[in-house]
Amino acid sequence: MKSIYTAVAVVAVFATGCATIITPKEQKINVSSSTGEAIEVTLDGKASSTPGQFTVLRNGQDKTVNTTTPGCAPSTPVMKSIAPAFWGNIIIGGLLGSTTDNSTGKMYSYADNVVVQCAPK
């Protein structure tokens, strides 16, 4: 019976893991306009036109897509949520692991897709 508990504990440790270890340091975010037209946007100091893709550092900081295109929202926040691996770390790693995940910012995932709202022409 003791070996069953040991096996379950080992699987739990390797199945959940710490977000800092198993979450990539970068994430891709797709950006488009609500009208489907090409507009110039910036995110984290990088410029692109839509539809486009940005690679951002997963650091937990708030991120915003900005544009100066007339008729479009000048700034669109990129939503972030807590990565599932973080919750596994709370259960297995406790305070130390969760503090590490929070300090690296890897406890967060950003939205995969961001749509900049623009008025139809």
SULMOGI-V602981 format. One line per field, one symbol per residue. psi: psi as a letter, one per 20 degrees, with the letter a starting at -180 (. if undefined). A space follows every 50 residues. Layout:
psi=???
//
This chain:
psi=hhhghgggggggghhgrphhgipqiqqpppprqhiiqpqpqqpkjpqrqq qrpqoqpnjiqpqppqqjppiqphpoqoqqrpqhhghhhgggibggghhg gghiijiqqqphpppppqpq.
//
